[in-house]
Amino acid sequence: MPDDLATKVKDEKRLPLWRKLGYAMGSMPYAMCNTVIGFYFTYFLLEAALMDATYVLVIILLGRVWDAISDPLCGYFCSRTKTRFGQFRPWLLISAVPAALVYFGLWFVPNFSSSALTFIYYLIMYLLFQTMLTCVHVPYTALTMHMSYSQKEIDSVTFYRVAFETIATLLGVTVYTISYAIFAHESSEDCTGTKTKDSNLVKAFRYHALFMSVLIVIMILTTFFTVKEQKEMTDKKTKISLREAMKETWCFKPYRELFCIELFSWLAVQFGQGNLAFYIQYNLDLGNELPYFVFYLMVVNIIVLPLWQLTLQKFGKKTAFHVAAWFLLPSYLSFLFIDYYPHLIWIVGFIQGSGASAIYMLPWSMIPDVVDYASLHSGIRREELYYSFFVFGNKFSSGITLGLSTGIYKLANYNQLSCEQPWTATLLFKLLVSTPTVLFILVTLVFLWRYPITEMKRIEIKEKILSLR
């Protein structure tokens, strides 16, 4: 680092608390939306909008294809952005209102006479929403390391961001739970024979989306107006081509290993979340308790988060991830058996929520170590590129689980218009909520074993970074 920047590191004051809180608030829309989508989007399209499972499959898979293009492109364009507002903040300002409007449209049930028009509507809304989510979250996550020259302050900002993300997962679920309690608590009990589209369940999703849309705008704009980028960090970067950007990130082995850890651990969690609603409603016959159980999972996530923070501080991030993975395995396996004792779901939920809490937190706490390590090799920090692919992996895991599950529903004779499902469908729900999750956790453990940044290596990297500053 040049002498003038080294002086800035030494003389720079601590970031005020209000600026850290303002930045952390910007993490909440992504966490809120992803949590609700992970638990309820497939359920909404099939059970509330009454779409054919084939249409739902196409919507989600096309969304993943678009993500594979839009996420890296957004990271690339962010790396070439230069305005008086900074490199990343303008993206937040431009994307805030469109993201909110599209989120509301995503949960609105249009009164089209043609199923093809309904399919086109949700396809457009889903692609637009994923685009807006990318335009917010890729620059937002990269902004973390542009708020201060001090590594200590960056670590502090990251802690607040992770804490607010965890709160946001609970907030998103809470908004839907309240909406459900007001409009649709008796819906599943009243269902006999054939479902109708104009139901209280539709209202519950609609009003949750309205309130969430308002929160999205407030949170993103709060971050824009409270955060200040360190301009010199942007000015010193050199522009590279998209091909060079791809090569720089994927040729770095620690990043490849961490990306696979994030991808497969999230695939495990998302397979559990994406099929949980159907499992609880049709296998356990506890449909009216579904929103309250999801709320309970999020409460457990928050309660145990400080315990995971203490674990990673005492034993290291890699060891903490090992513990979390082995913690999750028995909880997912138990889904094969607890349909005989439905109310045991609350005990299993505590174990599952505890393990999932670490899966939410640890990959994002590990990526700054990889960015630091990469900067030692290349001499230049390009966190926007690493974070953009990380965001893609996060969203890809969600989409691929929803898409694959929905495609298999059709083969098991699932009927979205029926209040009861055949035994083939209920067997499928049981298998999807348990078997793939266990397999993906085992794959995660393989990549975790290969991941080269141990706690000793992390300390060594940090010392080298500090010596350069």
Beta strands, then each sheet from edge to edge (+ up, - down):
end
